[in-house]
Amino acid sequence: MNIKEHWDNSYTNKSPQELGWYENVPEPSMGLIRSLKLSPYAEIFSVGTGASTLIEHLLEDGFQNITVNDISSVALDLLRKELGKEECNVEWITDDIVAPTKLKDLTPIDLWHDRAVLHFFTEERDQLAYFNLLKSKVKPKGYVIIATFAKGGAEKCSGLPILQYDQDMIAQRLGFDFELKQALNFTHINPKGEDRPYIYTLFQRR
């Protein structure tokens, strides 16, 4: 089974609310985003969106240029259905972020948001591909929010191995062009009631 089939199956076999990463209210992502005071016309890119409630909250806050990405068309179809008529206000891109085709043509962005993807890239080549795409698309003075499984936390998610991060590891990958503005620890409680420690980081491109 390839990675796309894995994620398609995940969203086919369970409702979004049953998945371990589901958030009814996507905090602290929305708290960080609101602190930036972005224009309603800011270009926002959500990586590995799945069926996240984040997009609904962004639309409610008045953002008008939102692009969502996932490797799973099943996940994005679920989200489109959930948003209803609001889905027409979002650009949808089904693509593999470490082997991009459509994403190569992504409009330069003001905010890159990822709470779902980076920690699954355990191979060096995939990490490089991820950060190369990010660096090619985030505007000067643009922002990056990356949330990953924290050191000492979960070792697997959805049956797949993950790489745990701290803020210094993410900063090293981004390099000197990006300044760390905020880092915070957050414990997500999954639907089984288990603790899942995350590290949230906010960077700004110089």
Buried (B, 14 or more C-beta within 10 A) or exposed (E): EEBBEBBBBBBEEBEBEEBBBBBEEBEBBBEBBEEBEBEEEBBBBBBBBBBBBBBBBBBEEEBBBBBBBBBBBBBBBBBBEBBEEEBEBBEBBBBBBBEBEEBEEBEEBBBBBBBBBBBBBEEEEBBEBBBEBBBEBBBEEBBBBBBBBBEEBBEEBBEEEBBBBBBEBBBEBBEEEBEBBBBBBBEBEBEEEEEBBBBBBBBBBE
